[in-house]
Amino acid sequence: MAEIKIQRLPAEELYQTEIDALISAEKDSIPTGWRMSPRSVLTYITGGVKVKGVDITPKYMGNRRLVEIAISTLVTDRALLLIGEPGTAKSWLSEHLSAAVNGDSTKVIQGTAGTTEEQIRYSWNYAMLIAKGPCPEAMVKSPVYQAMETGSIARIEEISRCASEVQDALISILSEKRLSIPELGLELPAKKGFSVIATANTRDKGVNDMSAALKRRFNIIVLPTPSDMSTELEIVRTRVAQLSSGLDLNAKQPDENTVEKVVTIFRELRGGATLDGKQKLKTTSGVLSTAEAISLLANSMALAGSFGNGTVTAEDLAAALQGAVIKDEDKDKLCWNEYLENVMKKRGSAWLSLYRACRELNE
């Protein structure tokens, strides 16, 4: 049988060796429904150590205390809400917490304007419902239902994208830890270990604001953008290496100078000033997050591998930058043009080839 190629493995499969090493080396008490102790979950997330000969790679590079608070929240009966700007690793942290705690990060509901209450609770296989009437076999269990049934974690991505009535379907579940199924005359009690990790984007604030009643059911953690240049550089370098290893990019990793240039451009346009604070800049309509920088460099590698010699050039980087920075043709093109002429052009020979490649594309 031919090997099946999966484009994106879940975290628990991608990092199975690390998870197995931590489980086998466990010495602390393990909460009901968990596969490892809170300390081991923290080690898995923050990494930087070797366990039974296995290097534990950092999954989240940021404030360690925030990770500790997130893990300790999952030990209690409160749900966890991760809030932050786009690209601050909310979904990434949510996935890895679920993978470490339960070995299953796939119980996911993606919040959108089209998400319905049935996707939070349960729905029905209507062909079977017509044939047999309401019965357990005809029920289609939501990820939240499955998590309650098995005592594990359900993830709800972009909860503020869901309509208010859909969000409110969670209130009784998070309060009572029970799900009513009136069609069958049953109630499903949540097993120990059940919890919910939700994420919300600060850019979506006001789209479907969460009610005060729902917010009270969550312990809220705000994930900040990387506070300093060195941290962001390390995140970008690490994630580009991880991301590209699973893709057929046929290109070398970008060198240190290339990564530093991308992060510098993003931090300056995001912050509205040059890194030295001496020059004010117009900000673009896009987010220009750390995640966007990672995607940009991976795209540059794809260009270099597919149409170049496998080494990221200034032309490859310029093409990727153009797509990342200019989201609104009128406003962003003007901001980008001013940045090229007033900042990049004046940085000397080290930036000259990139300036020329960007200038050519911007004309």
C-alpha positions as CSV (number, residue, x, y, z in Angstrom):
1,M,0.0,0.0,0.0
2,A,1.4,3.4,-1.0
3,E,2.4,5.8,1.7
4,I,-0.3,8.5,2.3
5,K,1.2,12.0,2.2
6,I,-0.5,14.3,4.7
7,Q,0.0,18.0,4.1
8,R,-0.2,19.1,7.7
9,L,0.1,16.6,10.6
10,P,-1.5,17.5,14.0
11,A,0.9,18.5,16.7
12,E,0.5,15.2,18.6
13,E,1.8,13.3,15.5
14,L,4.4,15.8,14.5
15,Y,5.9,15.9,18.0
16,Q,5.0,12.4,19.0
17,T,8.6,11.5,20.0
18,E,8.8,14.4,22.3
19,I,5.5,13.7,23.9
20,D,6.3,10.0,24.4
21,A,9.7,10.9,26.0
22,L,7.9,13.3,28.5
23,I,5.3,10.7,29.4
24,S,7.9,8.0,30.0
25,A,10.0,10.3,32.2
26,E,7.0,11.5,34.2
27,K,7.5,11.8,38.0
28,D,4.8,14.3,39.0
29,S,1.1,13.6,39.6
30,I,-1.1,13.7,36.5
31,P,-4.6,15.3,36.6
32,T,-7.6,13.1,35.7
33,G,-7.9,12.9,31.9
34,W,-4.4,14.2,31.2
35,R,-1.5,12.3,29.7
36,M,1.2,14.1,31.6
37,S,1.6,16.5,34.6
38,P,1.3,20.3,34.3
39,R,5.1,20.6,34.7
40,S,5.7,18.3,31.8
41,V,3.2,20.2,29.7
42,L,5.1,23.4,30.4
43,T,8.4,21.6,29.4
44,Y,6.8,20.5,26.2
45,I,5.6,24.0,25.4
46,T,8.7,26.0,26.4
47,G,11.3,23.4,25.4
48,G,15.0,24.0,25.5
49,V,15.8,20.8,27.4
50,K,16.7,17.1,26.7
51,V,14.4,14.4,28.1
52,K,15.6,10.7,27.8
53,G,17.9,11.7,25.0
54,V,15.1,13.6,23.1
55,D,15.5,17.4,22.5
56,I,12.3,19.2,23.5
57,T,11.9,22.0,21.0
58,P,10.3,25.3,22.1
59,K,6.7,25.6,20.8
60,Y,6.0,29.0,22.2
61,M,8.7,31.7,22.7
62,G,7.3,34.3,25.0
63,N,6.4,35.0,28.6
64,R,6.8,31.7,30.5
65,R,4.4,32.9,33.2
66,L,1.6,33.2,30.7
67,V,2.0,29.6,29.7
68,E,2.0,28.6,33.3
69,I,-1.3,30.5,33.9
70,A,-2.8,28.8,30.8
71,I,-1.8,25.3,31.9
72,S,-3.0,25.9,35.5
73,T,-6.4,27.2,34.1
74,L,-6.9,23.8,32.4
75,V,-6.4,22.0,35.7
76,T,-9.4,23.9,37.1
77,D,-13.0,23.9,35.9
78,R,-12.7,27.1,34.0
79,A,-12.3,27.4,30.3
80,L,-9.3,29.2,28.7
81,L,-9.6,32.2,26.3
82,L,-6.5,33.3,24.4
83,I,-6.7,36.9,23.1
84,G,-4.3,38.8,20.9
85,E,-3.4,40.4,17.7
86,P,-3.3,38.2,14.6
87,G,-0.1,36.2,14.4
88,T,0.6,36.1,18.2
89,A,0.5,32.2,18.2
90,K,-3.0,31.9,19.8
91,S,-4.0,28.9,17.7
92,W,-0.5,27.5,17.8
93,L,-0.4,27.5,21.6
94,S,-4.0,26.2,21.8
95,E,-3.1,23.3,19.5
96,H,0.0,22.3,21.5
97,L,-1.7,22.6,24.8
98,S,-4.3,20.2,23.6
99,A,-1.7,17.9,22.1
100,A,0.3,17.7,25.4
101,V,-2.7,17.4,27.7
102,N,-4.8,14.9,25.7
103,G,-2.7,13.7,22.8
104,D,-5.5,15.0,20.6
105,S,-5.7,18.5,19.2
106,T,-8.2,17.7,16.5
107,K,-11.5,18.5,18.3
108,V,-11.8,21.9,16.7
109,I,-14.6,24.3,15.8
110,Q,-13.6,27.0,13.4
111,G,-15.6,30.2,14.3
112,T,-17.1,32.0,11.3
113,A,-20.1,34.0,10.5
114,G,-21.7,30.7,9.3
115,T,-21.0,28.7,12.5
116,T,-24.3,27.4,13.9
117,E,-25.4,26.4,17.4
118,E,-25.6,22.8,16.2
119,Q,-21.8,22.8,15.5
120,I,-21.3,23.7,19.1
121,R,-23.8,21.1,20.5
122,Y,-24.8,18.3,18.1
123,S,-26.7,17.8,14.9
124,W,-28.4,14.9,13.2
125,N,-27.9,12.5,10.2
126,Y,-31.2,13.3,8.7
127,A,-31.5,10.2,6.5
128,M,-31.1,8.0,9.6
129,L,-33.3,10.3,11.6
130,I,-36.1,9.9,9.1
131,A,-35.6,6.1,9.0
132,K,-35.2,5.4,12.7
133,G,-36.3,8.5,14.5
134,P,-34.3,10.2,17.2
135,C,-31.7,7.7,18.4
136,P,-28.0,7.9,19.5
137,E,-27.0,6.4,16.1
138,A,-28.5,9.3,14.2
139,M,-26.7,11.9,16.3
140,V,-23.7,13.8,14.8
141,K,-21.6,14.8,17.8
142,S,-19.8,18.1,17.8
143,P,-16.2,18.4,19.0
144,V,-17.5,19.9,22.2
145,Y,-19.8,16.9,22.7
146,Q,-17.0,14.5,22.1
147,A,-14.7,16.4,24.5
148,M,-17.4,16.2,27.2
149,E,-17.9,12.5,26.5
150,T,-14.2,11.6,26.7
151,G,-13.0,14.2,29.3
152,S,-10.7,16.0,27.0
153,I,-10.2,19.5,25.5
154,A,-12.3,21.1,22.7
155,R,-10.8,24.1,20.8
156,I,-12.9,26.9,19.4
157,E,-11.0,29.2,17.0
158,E,-12.0,32.8,16.5
159,I,-14.9,32.7,18.9
160,S,-15.7,36.4,18.3
161,R,-16.5,35.6,14.6
162,C,-19.5,33.5,15.8
163,A,-22.9,35.1,16.1
164,S,-23.9,36.0,19.7
165,E,-26.6,33.3,20.0
166,V,-24.0,30.7,18.9
167,Q,-21.5,31.9,21.6
168,D,-24.3,31.8,24.2
169,A,-24.8,28.1,23.5
170,L,-21.5,27.6,25.5
171,I,-22.8,29.4,28.6
172,S,-24.8,26.5,30.1
173,I,-22.1,24.0,29.0
174,L,-19.3,25.8,30.7
175,S,-21.5,26.6,33.8
176,E,-23.2,23.3,34.4
177,K,-20.7,21.0,32.6
178,R,-23.8,19.2,31.2
179,L,-25.4,19.1,27.8
180,S,-29.1,18.6,27.5
181,I,-30.4,16.4,24.7
182,P,-34.2,16.8,24.8
183,E,-34.8,14.7,21.7
184,L,-33.5,11.6,23.6
185,G,-34.6,12.7,27.1
186,L,-31.0,12.6,28.2
187,E,-28.3,14.8,29.7
188,L,-24.6,14.3,28.9
189,P,-22.4,15.1,32.0
190,A,-18.9,16.1,31.2
191,K,-16.2,13.7,32.4
192,K,-13.3,15.0,34.5
193,G,-10.7,16.6,32.2
194,F,-13.2,18.3,30.0
195,S,-12.3,21.9,29.1
196,V,-12.5,24.4,26.3
197,I,-9.7,26.5,24.8
198,A,-11.0,29.4,22.7
199,T,-9.1,32.1,20.8
200,A,-10.2,35.6,19.8
201,N,-8.6,38.2,17.6
202,T,-8.4,41.7,18.9
203,R,-8.8,43.0,15.3
204,D,-12.4,41.5,15.4
205,K,-13.4,43.3,18.5
206,G,-16.9,44.6,18.0
207,V,-17.8,42.1,15.3
208,N,-19.6,39.8,17.8
209,D,-18.6,41.0,21.2
210,M,-18.7,38.2,23.8
211,S,-21.3,38.8,26.5
212,A,-20.2,39.5,30.1
213,A,-21.9,36.2,31.1
214,L,-19.7,34.2,28.7
215,K,-16.5,36.0,29.5
216,R,-17.0,35.2,33.2
217,R,-16.8,31.5,32.2
218,F,-13.3,32.0,30.8
219,N,-9.9,32.7,32.3
220,I,-8.6,35.3,29.8
221,I,-5.0,35.5,28.8
222,V,-3.7,38.2,26.4
223,L,-0.8,37.1,24.2
224,P,1.4,40.0,23.3
225,T,3.4,40.5,20.2
226,P,7.1,39.7,20.7
227,S,8.5,42.5,22.9
228,D,12.0,42.7,21.5
229,M,13.8,42.1,18.2
230,S,15.9,39.1,19.4
231,T,12.8,37.2,20.5
232,E,11.0,37.8,17.2
233,L,14.1,36.8,15.2
234,E,14.3,33.5,17.2
235,I,10.6,32.8,16.6
236,V,10.8,33.5,12.9
237,R,14.0,31.4,12.4
238,T,12.7,28.5,14.3
239,R,9.2,28.4,12.7
240,V,10.6,28.9,9.2
241,A,12.8,25.9,9.7
242,Q,10.0,23.8,11.1
243,L,7.5,24.9,8.4
244,S,9.8,24.4,5.5
245,S,10.9,20.9,6.7
246,G,7.4,19.6,5.9
247,L,7.1,21.2,2.5
248,D,8.9,20.5,-0.8
249,L,10.4,23.9,-1.2
250,N,13.8,22.8,-2.6
251,A,15.5,25.8,-1.1
252,K,18.1,26.7,1.5
253,Q,17.0,28.3,4.8
254,P,17.2,32.2,4.5
255,D,20.4,33.5,6.0
256,E,20.5,35.6,9.2
257,N,20.7,38.9,7.3
258,T,17.6,38.1,5.3
259,V,15.6,37.1,8.3
260,E,16.7,40.3,10.2
261,K,15.7,42.5,7.3
262,V,12.2,41.1,7.1
263,V,11.7,41.3,10.9
264,T,13.1,44.9,10.9
265,I,10.7,46.0,8.1
266,F,7.7,44.4,9.8
267,R,8.5,45.8,13.3
268,E,9.0,49.3,11.9
269,L,5.9,49.4,9.7
270,R,3.9,47.7,12.5
271,G,5.1,50.2,15.1
272,G,4.9,53.3,13.0
273,A,8.6,54.3,13.6
274,T,12.1,53.1,12.8
275,L,13.7,50.9,15.4
276,D,15.9,53.7,16.6
277,G,12.8,55.9,17.1
278,K,14.2,58.8,15.1
279,Q,11.7,58.6,12.2
280,K,7.9,58.4,12.2
281,L,6.4,56.1,9.6
282,K,2.9,55.6,8.2
283,T,1.4,52.2,9.2
284,T,-0.1,49.8,6.6
285,S,-3.6,48.3,6.7
286,G,-2.3,44.8,7.1
287,V,-1.2,43.2,10.4
288,L,2.4,42.4,9.5
289,S,2.6,39.9,12.4
290,T,5.3,37.4,13.3
291,A,3.2,34.7,11.6
292,E,3.1,36.8,8.4
293,A,6.9,37.2,8.5
294,I,7.2,33.4,8.7
295,S,4.8,32.9,5.8
296,L,6.7,35.5,3.8
297,L,10.0,33.8,4.2
298,A,8.5,30.4,3.3
299,N,7.0,31.9,0.2
300,S,10.4,33.4,-0.7
301,M,11.9,29.9,-0.3
302,A,9.2,28.5,-2.6
303,L,10.1,31.1,-5.3
304,A,13.8,30.4,-4.9
305,G,13.3,26.7,-5.1
306,S,10.8,26.6,-7.9
307,F,12.2,29.4,-10.2
308,G,15.7,30.2,-8.9
309,N,18.8,28.3,-7.8
310,G,17.5,27.4,-4.3
311,T,18.9,30.4,-2.5
312,V,16.6,33.2,-1.5
313,T,17.6,36.4,-3.5
314,A,16.6,40.0,-3.1
315,E,14.1,39.5,-6.0
316,D,12.4,36.6,-4.2
317,L,12.2,38.6,-1.0
318,A,10.9,41.7,-2.7
319,A,8.1,39.7,-4.4
320,A,7.0,38.2,-1.1
321,L,7.2,41.6,0.7
322,Q,5.1,43.2,-2.0
323,G,2.3,40.7,-1.4
324,A,2.6,40.9,2.4
325,V,2.7,44.7,2.8
326,I,0.3,45.9,0.1
327,K,-3.2,44.7,1.1
328,D,-5.0,48.0,0.2
329,E,-3.7,49.1,-3.2
330,D,-4.1,52.8,-2.6
331,K,-3.1,53.4,1.0
332,D,-0.5,50.6,1.4
333,K,1.3,51.3,-1.8
334,L,1.9,54.9,-0.8
335,C,3.1,53.8,2.7
336,W,5.4,51.2,1.2
337,N,6.8,53.7,-1.4
338,E,7.6,56.2,1.4
339,Y,9.3,53.5,3.4
340,L,11.5,52.5,0.5
341,E,12.6,56.0,-0.3
342,N,12.9,57.5,3.2
343,V,14.2,54.5,5.1
344,M,15.4,51.5,3.1
345,K,17.2,53.6,0.4
346,K,19.3,55.4,3.1
347,R,20.5,52.3,4.8
348,G,23.5,51.8,2.6
349,S,24.9,48.9,0.5
350,A,23.6,46.1,2.7
351,W,20.1,47.0,1.8
352,L,20.7,48.3,-1.8
353,S,19.8,45.1,-3.7
354,L,16.6,44.7,-1.8
355,Y,15.7,48.3,-2.2
356,R,16.2,48.1,-6.0
357,A,14.2,44.9,-6.3
358,C,11.3,46.4,-4.3
359,R,11.5,49.7,-6.2
360,E,11.2,47.9,-9.5
361,L,8.1,46.0,-8.3
362,N,6.5,49.1,-6.8
363,E,6.7,51.1,-10.1
